[in-house]
Amino acid sequence: EPGLYVVSTPIGNLGDITLRALQTLTGADVIACEDTRVSRVLTNHYAIDTRLLAYHDHNAEKQRPKLLQMLADGAAVALISDAGTPLISDPGLKLVAESLDAGHRVVPIPGASALLAATVAAGLATDTVLFAGFLPNKGGPRQRRIEALAGIPASLVFYESPNRLAAGLKDLAEVLGADRPAAVARELTKKFETVRRGTLGDLAEGYAGESVKGEIVIVVAPPGEIAETEIDIDAALAEALSRSGA
Ligand code: SAM
């Protein structure tokens, strides 16, 4: 079937790939991937010999028209990223949008993502979750982004690099409040997988002097209790005022 297939691949453990993903990659005419050396490990492991074509931030403008032409010619194009689900802090959005604009079929082949893996392992509210991706590196924009997220009644999920983890937790604790529950999920699905839970303040302190390696997701609980108390107070006040005839 021609179309653009957005295929999730593992986030560490090579076993985390669906049967449908393997069938799709095997049957595709071409696999667009970020780094052919990274994706070759996966395709070799599963004996997939579909041609790999590099599609990353630096060549996307040049490659996209070629991929769109292949789609127009009736090809099945699979899009994967180095790990997890494409478009989730990874390239692919413009390719998907332009494929849809051109009338091509876009088919998601769902699977692993650090976003969902961390969300379900954090032990924090899962009914409303906001994916915040990577924070900006620089002070001002970074501060403003965290401030914009502070009051949102949702668990917040951040991707973070290991060398910025301590600083990131400190910034989050300062703006969101040191007492907000959070979790740091590291190396999910891999040998040294860990999930550390605590308040943002405790976690910031705990990681302060530590040199951390590996891939990291920070999950922060919603400002739940505080918001609920505020709502309760407002409701109680309104009721008391109405009863007093004010
Ligand atoms: N598209 C990927 C996904 O669906 O999760 C994310 C790609 S993004 C460039 C890479 C970031 O995802 C890492 O810096 C880390 O924050 C997170 N990540 C990826 N794999 C992970 C893992 N095994 N454990 C924890 N975090 C991971």
Residues whose N, C-alpha, C, O or C-beta is under 5 A from the ligand:
A	BS01	SAM	I11 G12 A83 G84 T85 P86 I88 S89 D90 A112 S113 A114 L115 Y159 E160 A185 R186 E187 L188 E215 I216 V217
